[in-house]
Amino acid sequence: MGEIIIKPRTLKSGKVVYEYAFEIASVDGKRKRKTKSGFRTKREAKEAGKLAQQT
């Protein structure tokens, strides 16, 4: 499995939230990513990413 990427996102309201992303299986030669955002801290995003990657 690949590494979990954490990056900040700025919403239209100016609020900063964090997003996790990691690559999953390749489909028809194209890379697929699993992403989710809306976490208040980098730590929350990383923990949620680890859980999502294990399932």
Beta strands, then each sheet from edge to edge (+ up, - down):
strand 1: 5-10
strand 2: 16-27
strand 3: 30-39
sheet 1: 1+ 2- 3+
end
